[in-house]
């Protein structure tokens, strides 16, 4: 599940939080939503194992560093990507 931006979340929840809602109510509700999404979508040990395998395979071609840096770049651009998605993109970018 992708995490919605604050603006997207507000659009989705505008009936629950009408114009009279206080800023603190909105911030608290979005913070709770964001925390729950991050907790549910946190990388699992299996995800780390998958990333390790991708990096080991990239290392066979001398491209472990490049794959790692590309994956980190993808995560910084789109923090909603999963760890495995980012490393898979990095791997596909460098190992052809």
PETA-V127182 format. One record per run of one state. SS is the DSSP state (a for helix, b for strand, c for the rest). FROM is the first residue (numbers start at 0). LEN is the number of residues. If there is no record, write none. Layout:
# PETA-V127182
SS:FROM:LEN  SS:FROM:LEN
This chain:
# PETA-V127182
c:0:5  a:5:7  c:12:10  a:22:18  c:40:4  a:44:15  c:59:4  a:63:14  c:77:5  a:82:12  c:94:2
